[in-house]
Amino acid sequence: MKIHQISDRIYAMHADIKSDDLFEGIWPIPYGVSLNSYVVKGDKIAIIDLVRDWVGAPGELAGQLASVGISIKDVNYLILNHLEPDHTGWLKEFRAINPKVEIIATAKGIELVKSFYKIEDGLHAVKSGDLLDLGDGVSLEFIEAPNVHWPETMFTWAPRDGVLFSCDAFGSFGALGDRIFDDEFSDEEHVFFESESLRYYSNIVASFGLFVNRAIDKAAGLDIHVLAPSHGMVWRRDPSCIIERYSRYASYMEGPREKEIAVVWGSMYGNTERGLAAALQGIEDAGIPYSIHRVPNDDISWVLADAYRSEGILIAMPTYEYRVFPPMAYALDIFERKHIWYRKALRIGSYGWVGGAKKEYENAIAPLKWECLESVEWAGAPSDETLQLLYKRGKELAKAVKLVKAE
């Protein structure tokens, strides 16, 4: 990878991570992910955010620095907007190479530097409004943005060039290759990155919509020419695009959402699947689009992204040993953790000798405050009468979604 010039004083570095590893140990990255760091040069030099030692990322960073005549030992300040290890995992080694570098973070961030990496000296805590003068007319301002998505998070603002370094905020999954700027990608590629930014948001940031909105309000007061996150493309043609996208994602928490239905289903011997087909026909005849994922076959990462954006949820599952089908129990747990709230919902499913999933299911969705249609359960294969009822329920769910008012 090559280093990219944002302005005469600012450069973007990145390493594309293509690995079978799971992001955060949970989320697949089959299309990769970028780790972005930035260099700001005045009389002194600052690096904003680091990488972890992941698929050769530190070597990429060092090589890109060297290509513009900068050694790691030349760096005066290391600014850590966020202490999650994908941005700091190489910190101890970096500090060993350059023991004089001053590490800058929020007060909570400094505490994490101490606890994560056992570094005690050369640390400087900053708060909103604090400035770092790099000399030669170049300065940086710090803006606290807590809980986007860790409590120590901040933005770094370069007023001279209008560049906002936002770390995980406004980020996306997806490797970039040798292009990093939004104006270097085609419309078709932007469609892909929009889907990966939604998946990234729903997987990583969804629990913190209130704080995302607060961060967006802070960004609104800045004259942003370039928005530079630590994952995904750098926005220089239209920074408002990704800001507006994140604003829309944040609105999905309380609603309204897209007038679609996320269908999440599992079946042991085909009986639930047969019933689901009837419900789906009802949805289709009502004219509401739907996404569909089978668990455990489809990874929860994609299930979550579609559930997060959709106004309606259809859960189709068999009873398993008197309880919820285990892969669905996991999906419901993730929905609770990521605040998939206030949906129009329907549960259907077959059972063998007796039902029993009802109580566990209702306990699982109670925190989600779903508005539920009457469930449909049946023993063994669905009868013609049951199929008619399932068709009716699917149509009712679609109509409930259609009637949700846009704000």
Secondary structure, 3 states (H helix, E strand, C coil): CCCEECCCCEEEEEEEECCCCCECCCECCCCCEEEEEEEEECCCEEEECCCCCCCCHHHHHHHHHHHCCCCHHHCCEEECCCCCHHHHCCHHHHHHHCCCCEEEEEHHHHHHHHHHHCCCCCEEEECCCCEEEEECCEEEEEEECCCCCCCCCEEEEECCCCEEEEECCCCCCECCCCCCEHHHCCHHHHHHHHHHHHHHHHHHHHHHHHHHHHHHHHHHCCCCCEEEECCCCEECCCHHHHHHHHHHHHHCCCCCCEEEEEEEECCCCCHHHHHHHHHHHHHHHHCCCEEEEECCCCCHHHHHHHHHHEEEEEEECCEECCEECHHHHHHHHHHHHCCCCCCEEEEEEEECCCCCHHHHHHHHHHHHCCEECCCEEEECCCCHHHHHHHHHHHHHHHHHHHCCCCC
